[in-house]
Amino acid sequence: MSAIVPVILSGGSGTRLWPLSRAMYPKQFIRFFDDQASSLLATTLRRLGSEAGFAEPIVVCNNDHRFLVKEEVERAGVSPRAIVLEPAARNTAPAAAIAALMVAREDQAGILALMPSDHAIKDEPGFVSAVLRAAEVAGTGRLVLFGITPSAPNTGYGYIRRGAPLAGFAEAYAVDAFTEKPDVRTATAYLDAGAYYWNSGIFVFGARAFLEELARLEPAILDAAKQALADAQDDLGFLRLGAEAFARAPAKSIDYAVMEHTGSAAVLPVDIGWSDVGSWSSLWELGARDADGNVVNGDALLEATTNSYVHSERALVATLGVEDLIIVDTPDALLVADRSNAQDVTTIVARLKQAGRKEQAQHLRSYRPWGYFETLSLAPRFQVKLLHVKPGAKLSMQMHHHRSEHWVVVHGTARVSIGGEEKLVRENESVYIVATQWHRLENPGKTPLELIEVQLGSYLGEDDIVRADDVYNRTPDETR
């Protein structure tokens, strides 16, 4: 059997985990578990490693997240076959088509193990074993979907009804039907029937078999994917798909485009401690609960509190006489919700987006390819930020029309270029940059550089940047 190629889809926004997950820093980059040692993406990348015989992975991601993905790939110690940039959101079927085309042009018999970047799996050896079993089934031309044995009448998942057993494969079945997210009564009936599974969104299939079904069922997706791949260009190690061609692909999921209409769908039931980490209730279920059923992350004092999830990144959170609550406190937003309504956090995000509130998209800490900056204070005509620059990294050569800047180095050494003159600025030293003056900041050292930036002027928005040179090839609409 050909090597199995892991394909990691990292295009989600994770709106149900707001305010921790946001459009510019969604849940796959957040460290929820293992004392925040690894992000969900890094854990997913390591799950099917070369030591277990798997090929190098393909990662498909949102263009806005490319540098975050690259950083997580490096932290995971993984050398991907490619990091593919989607020019627009088109759901999972076009992304799967791109990955299948990439695998097929090197190996017509290649097998893909396609999975989201933001799921949790407790039994990782069991998962590896399941992928290998699924690949054997996929070798016969089947498109295999992992089905999760339901543990409760969950209304947040789609369900799969199994059909006849597949000859020669233990515990693998043809798919009899797909069903949408049911109400509680229907979900309870599914649980009692014993022939239904949660749809995990994890697939194993042959590249050729998938492409043949896509050509039959959704030729427009396949044609757009082929042209987008033909028009793709390398950009600093990323594979940037042709934007015009990719935009022509219908926005459909793999389920809607192929799995619900093919006669080749198969389901492999698995019990691997899976969770889509799709809501704060999911994190409560996955977390280490105390004797009162509470999960706590951060500084919290709970009194007469039961079955609640408390996450604090800012200050002490104290609760008294409450139950079944979700409390998530971040530096710029606080969420308090009944645990039974955790799935509905998306409505809050939608209202924030409609109102033009930045809290739906960005944290106070904004990540950039060179590091990050964090807003410490903001008022009319002035703003104070902490800039953290990674070793060897540098910002673009830039200038601002409407603001001047004071930089004070608090850790490390900065190489600063102002008006064509370059100098080193060390701890407890400062420089001043006049509006319209060209300047650049660089960290020449081997440790992180941190400085306090004080901005003063009539307009302090991040879009007041004109670049003359940028080592990260960012477009004019990508700030800083």
C-alpha positions as CSV (number, residue, x, y, z in Angstrom):
1,M,0.0,0.0,0.0
2,S,1.2,3.5,-0.8
3,A,2.2,5.9,2.0
4,I,-0.7,7.6,3.7
5,V,-0.7,11.4,3.4
6,P,-2.2,13.3,6.3
7,V,-4.1,16.3,5.1
8,I,-4.8,18.9,7.8
9,L,-7.6,21.4,7.1
10,S,-6.9,24.6,9.1
11,G,-9.5,27.0,7.8
12,G,-12.0,27.1,10.6
13,S,-12.8,30.2,12.7
14,G,-14.1,28.5,15.9
15,T,-16.7,31.1,16.7
16,R,-18.4,28.9,19.3
17,L,-15.3,29.3,21.5
18,W,-15.4,33.1,21.5
19,P,-13.9,35.1,23.2
20,L,-10.8,32.9,23.3
21,S,-11.1,32.0,19.7
22,R,-11.3,34.8,17.2
23,A,-11.3,35.3,13.4
24,M,-7.6,36.2,13.4
25,Y,-6.6,33.7,16.0
26,P,-9.0,30.8,15.9
27,K,-9.2,27.8,18.2
28,Q,-6.7,25.6,16.3
29,F,-3.9,27.9,17.5
30,I,-5.0,27.9,21.2
31,R,-3.4,25.7,23.9
32,F,-6.4,24.3,25.7
33,F,-4.8,21.1,27.1
34,D,-1.6,19.6,28.6
35,D,-0.9,22.7,30.6
36,Q,-1.1,24.7,27.3
37,A,2.0,22.9,26.0
38,S,0.6,22.4,22.5
39,S,-2.0,24.0,20.3
40,L,-4.7,21.8,18.8
41,L,-3.0,22.2,15.4
42,A,0.4,21.1,16.7
43,T,-1.1,18.1,18.3
44,T,-2.9,17.2,15.1
45,L,0.3,17.6,13.1
46,R,2.1,15.1,15.4
47,R,-0.7,12.6,15.5
48,L,0.2,10.9,12.2
49,G,4.0,11.1,12.2
50,S,6.7,9.7,10.0
51,E,7.8,7.4,12.8
52,A,4.5,5.5,12.3
53,G,5.1,5.3,8.5
54,F,3.0,8.2,7.4
55,A,4.1,10.6,4.7
56,E,4.8,14.3,5.2
57,P,1.5,16.2,5.7
58,I,-0.3,18.7,3.5
59,V,-1.7,21.6,5.5
60,V,-4.5,23.7,3.9
61,C,-5.1,27.1,5.6
62,N,-6.5,30.5,5.4
63,N,-4.1,33.1,3.9
64,D,-4.5,35.3,7.0
65,H,-3.3,32.5,9.2
66,R,-0.3,31.4,7.1
67,F,2.5,32.7,9.5
68,L,0.7,31.3,12.5
69,V,0.5,27.9,10.8
70,K,4.1,28.0,9.8
71,E,5.1,28.7,13.4
72,E,3.0,25.8,14.7
73,V,4.5,23.5,12.1
74,E,8.0,24.5,13.3
75,R,7.0,24.0,17.0
76,A,5.6,20.6,16.2
77,G,8.9,19.6,14.5
78,V,7.1,18.6,11.3
79,S,8.3,19.2,7.7
80,P,5.1,19.4,5.6
81,R,4.9,18.5,2.0
82,A,3.2,21.8,1.5
83,I,1.3,24.6,3.3
84,V,-1.4,25.5,0.8
85,L,-3.1,28.9,1.0
86,E,-6.8,29.2,0.2
87,P,-7.5,32.7,-1.4
88,A,-11.1,32.5,-0.2
89,A,-13.2,30.3,2.1
90,R,-14.9,27.6,0.0
91,N,-15.6,24.9,2.6
92,T,-13.9,21.5,2.7
93,A,-14.6,19.9,-0.7
94,P,-12.4,22.3,-2.8
95,A,-9.6,21.9,-0.2
96,A,-9.9,18.1,-0.4
97,A,-9.8,18.3,-4.2
98,I,-6.6,20.3,-4.1
99,A,-4.9,17.9,-1.7
100,A,-6.1,14.8,-3.7
101,L,-4.8,16.4,-7.0
102,M,-1.4,17.0,-5.3
103,V,-1.2,13.4,-4.1
104,A,-2.4,11.9,-7.3
105,R,0.1,13.7,-9.5
106,E,2.9,11.9,-7.5
107,D,1.1,8.7,-6.7
108,Q,-2.1,7.6,-8.4
109,A,-2.6,5.0,-5.7
110,G,-2.0,7.5,-2.9
111,I,-4.2,7.5,0.2
112,L,-5.3,10.6,2.0
113,A,-6.2,10.8,5.7
114,L,-8.1,14.1,5.8
115,M,-8.9,15.7,9.1
116,P,-9.7,19.0,10.8
117,S,-6.9,20.8,12.6
118,D,-8.9,21.5,15.8
119,H,-10.2,18.2,17.1
120,A,-9.1,16.4,20.3
121,I,-8.4,12.6,20.4
122,K,-7.4,11.0,23.7
123,D,-6.5,7.6,22.3
124,E,-3.9,8.5,19.8
125,P,-2.5,4.9,19.3
126,G,-6.1,3.8,18.7
127,F,-6.5,6.6,16.1
128,V,-3.3,5.5,14.3
129,S,-4.6,2.0,14.2
130,A,-8.0,3.1,12.9
131,V,-6.4,5.1,10.1
132,L,-4.4,2.1,9.0
133,R,-7.5,-0.1,9.0
134,A,-9.4,2.6,7.1
135,A,-6.6,2.8,4.5
136,E,-7.0,-0.9,3.8
137,V,-10.7,-0.3,3.2
138,A,-9.9,2.7,1.0
139,G,-7.6,0.6,-1.0
140,T,-10.7,-1.1,-2.5
141,G,-12.1,2.2,-3.8
142,R,-14.2,3.1,-0.7
143,L,-14.4,6.6,0.7
144,V,-14.1,5.9,4.5
145,L,-15.6,8.2,7.2
146,F,-14.9,7.7,10.9
147,G,-18.0,7.3,12.9
148,I,-18.0,8.0,16.6
149,T,-20.0,5.8,18.8
150,P,-22.5,8.2,20.5
151,S,-22.3,8.5,24.2
152,A,-25.3,10.9,24.6
153,P,-28.2,12.2,22.4
154,N,-26.1,15.1,21.2
155,T,-27.9,17.5,18.9
156,G,-24.8,19.3,17.7
157,Y,-23.5,16.6,15.4
158,G,-24.7,15.1,12.1
159,Y,-25.3,11.4,12.3
160,I,-24.5,8.4,10.0
161,R,-26.6,5.3,9.8
162,R,-24.6,2.2,9.0
163,G,-25.7,-0.3,6.3
164,A,-24.4,-3.7,5.4
165,P,-21.0,-5.0,6.7
166,L,-18.2,-4.8,4.2
167,A,-17.0,-8.2,3.3
168,G,-13.4,-8.9,4.5
169,F,-13.3,-6.0,6.9
170,A,-14.2,-6.3,10.5
171,E,-16.3,-3.5,11.9
172,A,-16.6,-1.6,8.6
173,Y,-19.9,-0.9,7.0
174,A,-21.4,0.7,3.9
175,V,-23.1,4.0,4.7
176,D,-26.9,3.7,4.6
177,A,-27.8,7.3,5.2
178,F,-26.6,10.7,6.5
179,T,-28.9,12.7,8.7
180,E,-28.7,16.3,9.8
181,K,-28.3,17.5,13.3
182,P,-31.5,16.1,15.0
183,D,-33.7,17.3,17.9
184,V,-33.3,15.7,21.3
185,R,-36.1,13.2,20.7
186,T,-34.6,12.0,17.4
187,A,-31.1,11.9,18.8
188,T,-32.3,9.7,21.7
189,A,-34.0,7.3,19.2
190,Y,-30.7,7.1,17.2
191,L,-28.8,6.3,20.4
192,D,-31.3,3.5,21.3
193,A,-31.2,2.1,17.8
194,G,-27.4,1.4,18.0
195,A,-26.8,1.7,14.3
196,Y,-26.0,5.4,14.2
197,Y,-22.7,7.3,14.7
198,W,-21.6,10.8,15.0
199,N,-20.1,12.2,11.9
200,S,-16.5,13.0,12.9
201,G,-15.4,14.9,9.7
202,I,-12.4,12.6,9.4
203,F,-12.0,10.8,6.1
204,V,-9.6,8.3,4.6
205,F,-9.8,7.7,0.8
206,G,-7.7,7.1,-2.3
207,A,-6.9,10.2,-4.2
208,R,-8.0,8.7,-7.5
209,A,-11.3,7.3,-6.1
210,F,-12.2,10.7,-4.6
211,L,-11.3,12.6,-7.7
212,E,-13.4,10.2,-9.9
213,E,-16.4,10.7,-7.7
214,L,-15.9,14.5,-7.6
215,A,-15.7,14.5,-11.4
216,R,-19.0,12.7,-11.5
217,L,-20.9,14.6,-8.8
218,E,-19.3,18.1,-8.7
219,P,-17.3,18.7,-11.8
220,A,-17.2,22.5,-11.2
221,I,-15.3,21.9,-8.0
222,L,-12.8,19.7,-9.7
223,D,-12.3,22.0,-12.6
224,A,-11.8,25.0,-10.3
225,A,-9.3,23.1,-8.2
226,K,-7.3,21.9,-11.2
227,Q,-7.0,25.5,-12.5
228,A,-6.2,26.9,-9.1
229,L,-3.4,24.4,-8.7
230,A,-2.1,25.1,-12.2
231,D,-2.0,28.8,-11.4
232,A,-0.4,28.3,-7.9
233,Q,2.8,30.1,-7.1
234,D,5.4,29.6,-4.4
235,D,5.5,32.4,-1.9
236,L,8.2,32.1,0.9
237,G,7.6,28.4,1.1
238,F,3.8,28.6,0.9
239,L,1.8,27.3,-2.1
240,R,-0.5,30.2,-3.0
241,L,-3.4,28.9,-5.1
242,G,-4.7,30.8,-8.1
243,A,-7.3,33.2,-6.6
244,E,-9.5,33.7,-9.6
245,A,-9.9,30.0,-10.3
246,F,-10.3,29.0,-6.7
247,A,-13.1,31.6,-6.3
248,R,-15.1,29.8,-9.0
249,A,-15.3,26.6,-6.9
250,P,-18.8,26.1,-5.3
251,A,-18.5,26.4,-1.5
252,K,-19.5,22.9,-0.4
253,S,-18.5,20.4,2.3
254,I,-17.1,17.0,1.4
255,D,-20.3,15.5,2.9
256,Y,-22.7,17.6,0.7
257,A,-20.5,17.4,-2.4
258,V,-19.6,13.7,-2.4
259,M,-20.3,11.5,0.6
260,E,-24.1,11.9,0.7
261,H,-24.4,11.1,-3.0
262,T,-21.7,8.4,-3.7
263,G,-22.3,4.7,-3.6
264,S,-18.8,4.2,-2.3
265,A,-19.2,5.7,1.2
266,A,-18.1,3.5,4.1
267,V,-18.1,4.1,7.8
268,L,-15.6,2.8,10.3
269,P,-16.9,3.0,13.9
270,V,-14.2,4.1,16.3
271,D,-13.9,4.7,20.0
272,I,-10.9,6.9,20.4
273,G,-11.9,9.6,22.9
274,W,-12.8,12.0,20.1
275,S,-14.2,15.5,20.5
276,D,-14.6,18.3,17.9
277,V,-13.9,20.8,20.7
278,G,-16.9,22.6,19.3
279,S,-18.1,24.5,22.3
280,W,-17.3,25.5,25.9
281,S,-19.4,22.5,27.0
282,S,-17.0,20.3,25.1
283,L,-14.1,21.7,27.0
284,W,-16.0,21.2,30.2
285,E,-16.5,17.6,29.3
286,L,-12.8,17.1,28.3
287,G,-11.4,19.0,31.3
288,A,-10.3,17.7,34.7
289,R,-13.3,18.3,36.9
290,D,-13.1,18.8,40.7
291,A,-15.4,17.1,43.2
292,D,-18.1,19.7,42.4
293,G,-17.9,19.1,38.7
294,N,-16.1,22.3,37.9
295,V,-13.2,22.9,35.5
296,V,-11.0,25.9,36.2
297,N,-8.2,27.5,34.1
298,G,-6.5,30.5,35.6
299,D,-7.1,32.5,38.8
300,A,-10.5,31.7,40.2
301,L,-12.2,31.3,43.6
302,L,-15.4,29.1,43.5
303,E,-17.8,29.0,46.4
304,A,-21.0,26.9,46.3
305,T,-20.5,26.4,42.6
306,T,-21.1,23.3,40.6
307,N,-20.7,21.9,37.1
308,S,-19.2,25.1,35.7
309,Y,-16.3,26.0,33.4
310,V,-14.2,29.0,34.5
311,H,-11.4,30.4,32.4
312,S,-9.5,33.6,33.4
313,E,-6.7,35.3,31.6
314,R,-6.9,38.6,33.4
315,A,-7.9,38.8,37.0
316,L,-9.4,36.8,39.8
317,V,-12.9,35.4,38.9
318,A,-15.0,34.6,42.0
319,T,-18.3,32.8,41.8
320,L,-20.9,32.2,44.5
321,G,-24.1,30.1,44.5
322,V,-24.1,29.3,40.8
323,E,-24.3,26.1,38.6
324,D,-23.9,25.1,35.0
325,L,-22.2,28.3,34.0
326,I,-19.5,29.1,31.4
327,I,-17.4,32.0,32.4
328,V,-14.5,33.1,30.1
329,D,-12.6,36.2,31.0
330,T,-10.1,37.7,28.6
331,P,-8.3,41.1,28.7
332,D,-10.9,42.7,26.5
333,A,-14.1,40.6,26.7
334,L,-16.0,38.6,29.2
335,L,-18.5,35.8,28.4
336,V,-21.0,34.5,30.9
337,A,-23.4,31.8,29.6
338,D,-25.5,28.9,30.7
339,R,-23.7,25.7,29.8
340,S,-26.8,24.5,28.0
341,N,-26.6,27.4,25.6
342,A,-22.9,27.0,24.8
343,Q,-23.6,26.1,21.2
344,D,-25.3,29.5,20.7
345,V,-22.2,31.7,21.3
346,T,-22.1,32.1,17.5
347,T,-25.0,34.5,17.8
348,I,-22.9,36.8,20.0
349,V,-20.1,36.7,17.4
350,A,-22.6,37.5,14.6
351,R,-23.9,40.5,16.5
352,L,-20.4,41.8,17.2
353,K,-19.5,41.4,13.6
354,Q,-22.7,43.2,12.5
355,A,-21.8,46.1,14.9
356,G,-18.3,46.3,13.5
357,R,-16.7,45.4,16.9
358,K,-13.1,44.4,16.7
359,E,-13.6,41.9,19.6
360,Q,-15.0,39.3,17.2
361,A,-11.8,39.3,15.0
362,Q,-8.8,40.3,17.1
363,H,-7.4,40.1,20.6
364,L,-5.5,42.9,22.3
365,R,-2.5,40.8,21.5
366,S,-2.1,40.8,17.7
367,Y,0.2,38.2,16.1
368,R,2.5,39.0,13.2
369,P,5.1,37.0,11.3
370,W,7.8,38.9,13.2
371,G,6.2,38.3,16.7
372,Y,3.3,40.2,18.2
373,F,2.2,43.4,19.7
374,E,-0.1,44.0,22.6
375,T,-2.2,47.1,23.3
376,L,-1.5,48.3,26.9
377,S,-3.4,51.6,26.8
378,L,-5.6,53.4,24.3
379,A,-7.0,56.9,24.4
380,P,-7.7,59.7,22.0
381,R,-4.5,60.8,20.3
382,F,-2.2,58.3,22.1
383,Q,-1.7,54.5,22.3
384,V,0.8,52.4,24.3
385,K,1.9,49.0,23.0
386,L,4.3,46.2,23.9
387,L,6.2,44.9,20.9
388,H,7.7,41.4,21.0
389,V,10.1,40.7,18.1
390,K,11.4,37.1,17.6
391,P,15.1,36.6,17.3
392,G,16.3,37.4,13.8
393,A,13.0,38.9,12.8
394,K,12.4,42.4,11.5
395,L,9.4,44.6,10.7
396,S,8.9,46.2,7.3
397,M,10.5,49.4,6.2
398,Q,7.6,51.7,6.8
399,M,6.3,55.2,7.6
400,H,3.1,56.7,9.1
401,H,1.3,59.8,7.9
402,H,-0.6,60.6,11.1
403,R,1.5,59.5,14.1
404,S,4.9,59.8,15.7
405,E,6.4,57.0,17.8
406,H,8.6,56.7,20.9
407,W,10.4,53.3,21.3
408,V,11.9,52.3,24.7
409,V,13.8,49.0,24.7
410,V,13.0,47.0,27.8
411,H,14.6,43.6,26.9
412,G,17.2,42.7,24.3
413,T,18.9,44.9,21.7
414,A,17.2,46.5,18.7
415,R,18.6,47.5,15.4
416,V,16.8,50.6,14.3
417,S,16.8,52.4,11.0
418,I,15.4,55.9,11.0
419,G,15.6,58.2,8.0
420,G,18.4,56.2,6.5
421,E,20.5,56.1,9.6
422,E,21.0,52.8,11.5
423,K,22.0,52.2,15.1
424,L,21.7,49.7,18.0
425,V,19.4,50.5,20.8
426,R,19.9,48.6,24.1
427,E,17.8,48.1,27.2
428,N,16.7,51.4,28.9
429,E,17.5,53.3,25.7
430,S,15.0,55.0,23.5
431,V,14.5,56.6,20.0
432,Y,11.9,59.0,18.6
433,I,10.3,58.7,15.1
434,V,8.6,61.6,13.5
435,A,5.5,61.2,11.4
436,T,6.3,60.5,7.7
437,Q,9.8,59.4,8.6
438,W,10.9,56.0,7.2
439,H,11.9,53.5,9.8
440,R,12.5,49.8,10.5
441,L,12.9,47.7,13.6
442,E,14.9,44.5,13.7
443,N,16.0,42.0,16.4
444,P,19.6,41.0,15.6
445,G,20.0,39.0,18.8
446,K,19.3,35.4,19.8
447,T,16.7,36.3,22.5
448,P,13.4,38.0,22.1
449,L,13.3,41.8,21.8
450,E,10.7,43.7,23.7
451,L,10.0,47.4,23.6
452,I,7.4,49.8,24.7
453,E,5.9,51.8,21.8
454,V,4.1,55.1,22.5
455,Q,2.1,56.4,19.5
456,L,0.9,60.0,19.4
457,G,-1.2,61.6,16.6
458,S,-4.5,62.3,15.1
459,Y,-5.0,58.8,13.8
460,L,-3.6,55.6,15.3
461,G,-5.1,52.8,13.2
462,E,-3.0,49.9,12.0
463,D,-3.9,50.8,8.4
464,D,-1.8,54.0,8.6
465,I,1.3,52.1,7.3
466,V,3.1,52.6,4.0
467,R,5.7,50.0,3.2
468,A,8.7,50.3,1.1
469,D,10.1,46.8,1.8
470,D,8.7,43.7,3.5
471,V,10.5,40.4,3.8
472,Y,7.2,38.7,4.4
473,N,5.6,39.7,1.0
474,R,2.5,41.0,2.6
475,T,-0.1,42.8,0.6
476,P,-1.0,46.5,1.3
477,D,-4.1,45.5,3.2
478,E,-2.2,43.3,5.6
479,T,-1.3,45.6,8.5
480,R,2.1,46.1,10.1
